[in-house]
Amino acid sequence: IHVAKERGFEFIMMLIQLQKDELESLKQNGNPFLPPYEEGIFIDEITDTHQLLFNKFSLIKEHVLMVTKSSQKQSDLLNIGDFLTAVIIQRTLNGIVFYNGGPKAGASQKHKHLQGPVSYTHLTLPTTYSVQL
């Protein structure tokens, strides 16, 4: 872990390597972001287009995935549904959201997903949510 400070901001940098069994698990399970989900992974539906899943191979504690329900590519540009999902998660879970837009950006899965660290004590999602865009 390396911490760099620049213009009043702190940046935390980590180099993470998956273990061989984690890589094998990713290869064998096909698309882990589509049902049927591994037991304990699915949390809740966020919107008509996204679901909230626990990150099985999280880089940090308390890490979730916002996954598209349809099969979209991780290299696709973000769309309005992605941004709406990000706003809901940021406001509901008081967290941040990030997107690795393809392999060069660090994406390990081809299925479109956003990520974010949260506190598990805030995992109750509202039944309706309105956002002014």
Disulfide bonds with the S-S distance in Angstrom:
none
